Amino acid sequence: MPHRHQAGAIAAARPMTPTTPEPEELSFDGKVRPSFQNTYRMEPKRPWSEESALQCLREVMHEKLDAAEYEADKCGDLAASVAAEVRTRIRELNFDRYRVVCVVQVYEKLFQGIHAEVGYLWDTQRDHHSTYSMSGLHIVASGIVFGVYYE
């Protein structure tokens, strides 16, 4: 009997608290990302436009990289700022149900060959990409924007 009494005392001593939902995740820019309920919708209301994404990529790359000079310690930050600006401008276009991934690479212009590959699991009907390469006086840059559909 004392064994049952001790087990009951331990169970009664634990406070009964309702389960709390997980805190909402923070996005890359530190803003709270809302959680959505399933809509069971398989097509976006505002689909991805490769032409609009390419235009954003082209404009931002020329704005930030036309007059840039290659400095090894600063070009990584420069490529990251270009990618962030491209993502911001594409998000302003309000493509429905797409995640935006942007990869920008900056190289010193030394007339060398460059081979770069990116691989993803791809849905050929819903996922899209736009690529752009440019050459300035001192640098060569390439950028890819992916619009990856999510449900």
VEXDREN-2710 file (C-alpha; in Angstrom, 1 decimal):
% VEXDREN-2710
k/r/px/py/pz
1/MET/0.0/0.0/0.0
2/PRO/2.6/2.6/0.8
3/HIS/4.0/2.2/-2.7
4/ARG/0.7/3.2/-4.3
5/HIS/0.4/6.2/-2.0
6/GLN/3.9/7.4/-2.9
7/ALA/3.1/7.1/-6.6
8/GLY/-0.1/9.1/-6.2
9/ALA/1.7/11.8/-4.2
10/ILE/4.2/12.2/-7.0
11/ALA/1.5/12.4/-9.6
12/ALA/-0.5/14.9/-7.6
13/ALA/2.6/17.1/-6.9
14/ARG/3.2/17.7/-10.7
15/PRO/1.1/20.7/-11.8
16/MET/-1.2/20.0/-14.7
17/THR/-0.4/22.6/-17.3
18/PRO/-2.0/22.8/-20.7
19/THR/0.4/22.1/-23.6
20/THR/1.6/25.3/-25.1
21/PRO/2.2/25.6/-28.8
22/GLU/5.7/25.9/-30.1
23/PRO/6.8/29.6/-30.4
24/GLU/6.6/30.9/-33.9
25/GLU/9.8/30.7/-35.8
26/LEU/11.8/33.7/-36.7
27/SER/12.6/34.4/-40.4
28/PHE/16.0/35.2/-41.8
29/ASP/15.5/39.0/-41.3
30/GLY/14.4/38.5/-37.6
31/LYS/10.6/39.0/-38.2
32/VAL/8.1/36.6/-36.8
33/ARG/7.0/34.1/-39.4
34/PRO/3.3/33.3/-39.2
35/SER/2.2/29.7/-39.2
36/PHE/-0.6/28.9/-41.7
37/GLN/-3.3/26.3/-41.9
38/ASN/-3.5/23.9/-44.8
39/THR/-5.5/25.3/-47.7
40/TYR/-5.3/22.2/-49.9
41/ARG/-4.7/24.4/-52.8
42/MET/-2.2/23.1/-55.3
43/GLU/-1.8/26.2/-57.5
44/PRO/-0.8/29.7/-56.6
45/LYS/-3.2/32.6/-57.0
46/ARG/-0.3/34.8/-58.2
47/PRO/2.2/32.6/-60.0
48/TRP/5.9/33.2/-60.3
49/SER/7.0/35.3/-63.2
50/GLU/10.5/34.5/-64.5
51/GLU/10.7/37.8/-66.5
52/SER/9.9/39.9/-63.4
53/ALA/12.5/38.0/-61.3
54/LEU/15.1/38.4/-64.0
55/GLN/14.4/42.1/-64.2
56/CYS/14.9/42.5/-60.5
57/LEU/18.1/40.5/-60.6
58/ARG/19.5/42.4/-63.5
59/GLU/18.6/45.8/-62.0
60/VAL/20.1/45.1/-58.6
61/MET/23.3/43.6/-60.0
62/HIS/23.9/46.6/-62.2
63/GLU/23.1/49.1/-59.5
64/LYS/25.5/47.5/-57.0
65/LEU/28.2/45.9/-59.1
66/ASP/28.8/48.1/-62.2
67/ALA/31.3/50.4/-60.5
68/ALA/32.5/47.9/-58.0
69/GLU/36.2/46.9/-57.8
70/TYR/37.3/43.5/-56.6
71/GLU/38.6/43.3/-53.0
72/ALA/38.8/39.7/-51.7
73/ASP/37.7/40.6/-48.2
74/LYS/34.8/42.7/-49.2
75/CYS/33.3/40.9/-52.2
76/GLY/31.6/38.2/-50.0
77/ASP/29.7/40.9/-48.1
78/LEU/28.9/42.6/-51.4
79/ALA/27.5/39.4/-52.9
80/ALA/25.4/38.9/-49.8
81/SER/24.0/42.4/-49.9
82/VAL/23.1/42.0/-53.6
83/ALA/21.3/38.7/-52.8
84/ALA/19.4/40.3/-49.9
85/GLU/18.3/43.2/-52.0
86/VAL/17.1/40.9/-54.8
87/ARG/15.1/38.8/-52.3
88/THR/13.5/41.9/-50.9
89/ARG/12.5/43.3/-54.3
90/ILE/11.1/40.0/-55.4
91/ARG/9.1/39.6/-52.2
92/GLU/7.6/43.0/-52.9
93/LEU/6.1/41.5/-56.1
94/ASN/4.0/39.3/-53.8
95/PHE/4.3/36.0/-55.6
96/ASP/1.9/33.7/-53.9
97/ARG/3.3/30.6/-52.1
98/TYR/6.9/30.8/-53.2
99/ARG/10.1/30.8/-51.3
100/VAL/12.8/33.0/-52.8
101/VAL/16.4/31.8/-52.8
102/CYS/19.1/33.9/-54.3
103/VAL/22.7/33.0/-55.0
104/VAL/25.1/35.7/-56.2
105/GLN/28.8/35.0/-56.9
106/VAL/31.4/37.7/-57.5
107/TYR/34.8/37.0/-59.1
108/GLU/37.8/39.0/-60.0
109/LYS/38.1/39.6/-63.7
110/LEU/41.2/37.8/-64.8
111/PHE/39.9/36.2/-68.0
112/GLN/39.7/32.8/-66.3
113/GLY/37.1/30.1/-66.8
114/ILE/34.4/29.6/-64.1
115/HIS/32.3/26.5/-63.5
116/ALA/29.6/26.6/-60.8
117/GLU/26.8/24.2/-60.1
118/VAL/23.8/24.3/-57.9
119/GLY/21.6/21.3/-57.3
120/TYR/18.2/21.0/-55.7
121/LEU/15.3/18.6/-55.7
122/TRP/13.0/20.2/-58.3
123/ASP/9.3/20.2/-59.2
124/THR/9.4/21.0/-62.9
125/GLN/5.7/22.2/-62.9
126/ARG/5.9/24.7/-60.1
127/ASP/9.5/25.6/-59.3
128/HIS/11.2/28.3/-61.4
129/HIS/14.5/30.1/-61.7
130/SER/16.1/33.0/-63.5
131/THR/19.8/33.5/-64.1
132/TYR/21.9/36.5/-65.0
133/SER/25.6/37.1/-65.6
134/MET/27.4/40.4/-65.9
135/SER/30.9/41.7/-66.5
136/GLY/32.1/45.0/-65.1
137/LEU/35.5/46.7/-65.4
138/HIS/37.1/44.7/-62.5
139/ILE/34.6/41.9/-61.7
140/VAL/32.5/39.2/-63.2
141/ALA/29.3/38.3/-61.4
142/SER/26.6/35.7/-61.8
143/GLY/23.3/35.4/-60.0
144/ILE/20.5/32.9/-59.8
145/VAL/17.0/33.4/-58.3
146/PHE/14.9/30.4/-57.4
147/GLY/11.2/30.6/-56.9
148/VAL/10.5/27.3/-55.0
149/TYR/6.8/26.6/-54.5
150/TYR/5.6/25.5/-51.1
151/GLU/2.3/24.3/-49.9
END
